[in-house]
């Protein structure tokens, strides 16, 4: 029997679960790891960890039920529960197991310390150390050390004896229908109230990862009433268990403090606020311990007004304090107001105009032109909802390159601000400027422009070379405008939730720009090759390297002249990237003239390049995820993977899960193409696994789903279902198209 079972439970929130399981890999034989895995993604995350006992649970399983299922499978003498979003360091779990092993059966709960991580700060220490240190190495009844109730009420810091846990669950369970968060709060306190003796371990045993509030469901008045009810139930439990005056006083203070925070900070509707104040006042009187004394100062005034149920006086008292705070910031606000430009005044005037339900604004790649997912959505919009007029935001320099008849505005122009202020729909694959105001009845659609291998958004905090001074507060303000986020696969959905924490709706519909990989015909493939000048019978290899954040200027990764020479006259290299080897003396000049190397860096759309190519050579570019839809060979040239992964940050090990063959040197890359290994059985198996994982929602109807759901308001159930990967037919290969 292991000394400790760590029960990890829940779904794979924001993709944190693989990291949590990896941390526990070093825990040792004294620690059993049980994963109560909710949903397929959580179950897949455990596949590479054979030491984990997996309890598969269906999507939608509540946290409480998941914990119970995990505990039922656990065999350890002690249990620690950890939500899948949180982390339990393996060495810390080993230390907890050693501490628990030394305790006898009179001890029911072992209290531990924790750290807290947010999108902005990592591993911040808790304030619990001073409370945990009080008993020392002694185990005590709660009445002898009531301050243990002041330890942050996290279930993950309550390590419980397994037999005690089972007896607790059999004899005492929260009310049915209790919200999950309150269930955990109730349990965290109730375990201490019902324990015979409690021991402490003043070392960190849990990393609590707090999601950004704006990414969670809005807190309702019912949630707040339920929280108050939880504290009332706990105080009744404390009285029934006769835990003593000290614990009851600590718990009472926690209830009153929580009530005052809600009254002061939550913007409850006025009737709900009055009712909450009334109920909190009643609870403050009913459960007030004998001899209890209010604190002095402003806090004492607040508590007196609460006990008197003096709602009007409390609001007046609150208003006076708010006016004082506002007065201190008036000078700063005045200075900002003086700095407003005429443009801002006009924009504010336009924001008072009615929203135009027939107007949609599109932008792609920071206003470069008609491209990517926004272009595919706009095209389908013209087919399914022609009553909605599209306007593109395009820089003055790119405006002449627009397709004829494209209605557009130039950033900063008078009409630019007017359409941004009055459009019902705003669609972008990047972000609109900070100054854009999100109107309540406008709809913002974030389409993104790739599946993330490299770290994005908030996950760049630890990678300054990638962030390059990014203002994360401004980023989150832009993200908070999103109503919808389009995703091509579950991996992207989880990473967006983690990197862009806000309250948008995920559209797991596929990338609209990838529809063409299933709708293109043999004629389309032939036409693309003809436009690029690829002669019939030639093998076309698309080479598309990505940008290196750690390089000041672009460094060629390949000697393209040597590669073209080794591959022979029957191979054409389509090179999409930065300019390389310019000038008349370049050894590539003759190869360009012969049509063996074609610079397609400025060629749009990139989807045509993919259709024309027999295979893709890339390093870490997101083009690999899109190209995989075609089910054609992909070769990864990863000469600097370790440097890239360390400086840019990545979400998974590409070399362990590649879409095909991998080369680390130019000689290896050349051998793959001269030996035919680039398209052998090993490459095909890797590509098939990659497609199942990353082409999950792309089936040729993504744009239709987005238009029907967002612009036409159709229900989720009425949309075309996603065709499974194995049942799709990609566009013909160049070889098939030539027949």
ABEGO torsion letter per residue (X at the ends): XBABBBBBBEBBBGGAAAAAAAAAAAAEAABBBBBBBBEAAAAAAAAABAABBBBBBBBGBBAAAAAAAAAAABABABBBBBBAABBBBAAAAAAAAAAAAABBAABABBBBBBBBBBAABBGBBBAAAAAAAAAEABBBBAAABAAAAABBBBAAABBBBAAAAAAAAAABBBBBGBBAAAAAAAAAAAAAAABABBBBBABBABBBBBBBAAABBBBBAAAAAAAAAAAAAAAAAAAAAGAEAAAAAAAAAAAAAAAAAAAAABBBBAAAAAAAAAAAAAAAAAABBBGBBBBBEAAAAAAAAAAAGBAAAAAAAAAAAAAAAAAAAAAAAAAAAAABBAAAAAAAAAAABBBBAABBBBBBGGGAEBBEAAAAAAAAAAAABAABBBBBBBBAAAAAABBBGBBBBBBGBAAAAAAAAABABBBBABBBBAABBBBAABBBBBAEAEBBABBBEAAAAABAAAAGGBBAAAAAAAAAABABBBBABAAAAAAAAAABBBABBBBBAEBAAAAAAAABBAAAAAAAAAAAGBBBGBBBBBBBBBBBAABABBBBABBAAAAAAAAEAABBBBBBEBBBGBEAABAAAAAAAAGABBBAAABOBAAAAAAABABBBBBABAAAAAAAAAGBBBBBBBAAAAAAAAAAEBABBAAABBAEBBBABAAAAAAAAAAGAAABAAAAAAAAAAAAAAAAABAGAAAAAAAAAAAAGBBAAABBBBBBAAABBBBBBAAAAAX
